[in-house]
Amino acid sequence: MARHGAKRHRIYAWLLTACLASPAFAGTPEYVPVDDAESGVVEEMIDTFSRFAFSIDAWLRLEAPGSPTLIVGGVYDNFASRFLSATFGRFEYKYEVNGRKFVRTYYSTSGEEPDEAFGRLVEAATGYRPPLSPASESFRTSSSSVRVVLIDEDQSPIKAGDALDGVVHARDAELKMLRQLHAEIASGVVEDGGVLAGRITQAPCYSCRGAFEQFLELHPRIAEPQIEYLLRDSPAYARYKDVRNIVWRTTRRHRAAQSSWYLEDVLDSPPRSPPPAPDPDC
């Protein structure tokens, strides 16, 4: 009997060792809708949109003198409608290295890069595609913040999933950030096994939820992230949309003036009737 007891003890010890050595199974993010207009998530989304809007303004100041079509007529307005309909996202990734704690923030928007979109629109209007510098270079970044640019699908194991709505989701904001974070973990820029939190201007679509699951399968040591998003038709989304339009009207005034490119405190700007903006699509 003692021999059988010792055998069982060894089996239990082996099972315990195997469980402790094995990585945690990949999980599913917790998706949390936000409807409170006073939520900090709303403030973070306003800040994220503003960073992109002001970077486009700074980029136009550099490019418009050589390509005035960028800020004239339907080109700018066409771009504006697409930009306002985009999804904006912000990921915070917390990790440790040798006991030191770090936080890295990722900013992203869905769709084309602004210089790609403007170039395509100018070409459609004039037949000529001007050489334009990357708009991403006008976005203020630091060692702890990243303005995400799309990593092509053939360079990432995280794929855009099949969409239920028939829309191609290969340039979604969430997908861009997940590919960027995976690439930085793989290259050693940040450590694996950290804590990921996301804020998005609208609910992640079916394709993006699949991308999250792919990411967590690749990085099972990362705890299930909490993804907060602004609930459509809620006070939270209404406040975000109102302030977003105030921010964008600042850039519209720059375009209208053409010779007066400066930034104002947008929250103190007098209200004006904004151009109609379509509701965002994922």
N, C-alpha and C positions, 0 to 999 in steps of 0.2 A: 504493500500500500504506500509505503514511504517513497518507493521508486516512482510510482504513478503520480504521487503528489508533487514530487520534484519536477517531473516532466511537464505537468500542467503549469507549474510555476514558471518554467522556462518559456512555455508557449505564451503565457500571459505577458511575460517580460518582453518577448519579441514583438507581440502585437502592440504593446505600449510604445516601444521604441520606434516601430514603423509609423505609428500615428503621429508621434511627435516630430519625426523627420520629414513626413510628407507635407507638401504645401497645402494650404486651405483650398477647397474647391472654389472655382470661380462662381461669383454670385451675380445678382441682378441689381442695378442701381435702384435707389428709392426715388421715385419721381414725386415731387411735392409741388402742387399748384399754389401760387401766391395770389391772393385777391385783395390784400390790405394795401391801400394807397400809401400808408406811412411805413411800409416795410423797407428795411435796408436793401432788399433785393432790387426794389424799384430804383433806389439811388445808385446802386452799382450798374444797373442797366443804362440809366441816363448817362453816367460817367463813361461807360463803354461806348455808347453811341457818339457822345461828344468827342471822344478821342479820335474816332474815325472821321467824323465830320470836319473837325479842325485840321486833321492831317490832309484831307482832300483840299481844304481851303489853302493850306500852305503849299501844297503841290501845284494847285492851279496858279498861284502867284508866280511860281517858277516857270510854268509851261505856257500860260496864256499869252505872254508877250510874243512868243515865237509861233504860237498856234491859236490865234484869236477865235477861231471857230469853236474852240472848246467852251467858251462862255457866251456864245451868241445863239439866239434862236432855239430851235427845237432840240439841238444836241444836248445842251445842259438840262433842259426840262425833261427830256427822255431819260437821261441818266438819273436825275433826281427822283423820278417816280420809281425806278428800279431800286435805287439805293434805299429809299424810305420803306420799301416793301421787304427788305432783306431781314433775315434773322441775325441777331447779334448775340454773341456768347462770351462768357468769361469763366475760365477755369482757374482754380487755385490748387496748387499741388504742394503739400507740406511733406518734408522728408528730413532725415537726419544723416549726418556724416560725422563719424567719430564723436558722437554725443552733441554735436552742434546742430541746431535746428535751422532750416531754411524754408522759404516760401517762394514759389515761382508762379507768376500769373500769366495766363495765356489769353489773348484777345483775338476774336475772330468774327467775321461776317460771312454770310452765305453769298454765293454767286461769283461773278468774275471779279478780278482785280480792277480797281478804278481805271488804271491806264489802259487795260485791255478793253474795257467797256467803252471808254471815251474814244479810243482809236477806232473801234468798230463802228461807232455812231458817226464819227467824222467821215470815215471812208464811205459810209452809206449816203451821207449828205453831199459829199464833194467828189467822191471817186478817188481821193488821195488819203492814204493812211500816214499821218505824221509820225516821225520817230519820237517816242515819249519815254521819259525816265520812269523807273518803277515807282508807283505811288506809295508803296510800302515804306520806302526810305524816308518819307516825310512824317511817319508815325513815330512819336517819341517812345523809345524803349530804354531799358536799362539792363543791368546784369540780372535783375530779378523779374523782368517782365518781357514778354515776347509778343510781337505782332505776327500772328500766324499767316503763312502763305501756303497754299495748297501743295501737298506732296502728291505727286501723281500715283495713280492706283498701282502701276507696275513696279513702284518703288516701296510699297507698303503692304504688309499682310492684312491690313484692315480694309475690307472692301465695302463699297456702297451696296446695300441690300436691295432686293426687289421692292418696289414701291407699290402700295395699294392704290395710290391715286393716279398712277400713270405718269407722274412727273419724275424726271431724272434728278436724283439727289446726290450726284457725284461731287457737288461743291457746297454741301451743307456745312454750316458753321461748326457743328459738333464733330462731324467727320474730320474736318481740317485739324481741330484741336487734338483729337484722339490720335491721329497719325503723327502729329508733331510731338506729343508727349511720348508716344511709343518710341519714336526715333531718338529722342533725347535720352530715354532710359537705356535703349540699346547701345548708344554711343558713349554712355557714361557721363553725360552732362548733368543728369540728376540720378538719384538712387532709386532703385525699385523698392516696393514695399511701403510707399508713403500713403498719405491720405488725400483723396481727391474730392473736391466739392465744385459743383458747377451751377452757374446761373445763366438762364437763357430767356430771350424775350417772348418765346412761345413754346408750347409743348413739343417735345421731340417727336418726330414722325416715326413711322414703323421702321424705315431704313436706318435712322440714327439709333434707335433702340437696339437694332441688330448690331450696329457698330460698337456700341457700349459693351455688349455681350462678348464680341470678338476681342475687344481690348482686355476685358477681365479674364478671358481664357488665356491670353498671352501673359498676363500679369496677375496670377492668382494671389500673390502676397498683398496686393492692394485691397484694402477693405472696401466693401460695397459703398460706392459713392452716393452722396445725396445730391440730386439734380433738382434745383428749384427753378420754376418757370412762371412767367406772368400768365395768369388765366385770362383768356380772351373774354371780352365784354365784362370785365371786372373793374372796380375802382383803381386797382393797381395798374392795369394795362392802360386805362384812360389817362391816368396821370403821366405815365411814361410817354404816351403818344402826344399829350399836350406839350410837355417840355421838349420832346424830340422835335416838334414842329417849330418851337421857338428857336432852338439851336440851329435848325436848318435855315430858317429865315435870315439868320445872320449871314450865311454863305450866299443866299440869294441876293441880299443887298450888295455884297461884294461883286457878284456877277453883274448886277444891274449898273453899278457905278463904273465898273471896268477900270477905273483909274484910282479907285480908293480901296486898297486892300488892307484892312486892319481888323483886329478882333476887338469885340466889345464884351462887356459883362452881359451875356445873353439873358440871364434871368431878370435883369433890370431893363431889358429892351421893351419899348412900347409894343403892345399887341397889334398885329396886323392880320389880315385875312390870309392864311396860308394857302398854297395851291392844294387842290384835292390830292390826297395820297391814298393809294389802294391799300386795303388791309394786307398784312404780310402773309406770304405763303412760305411754307418751310422749304 
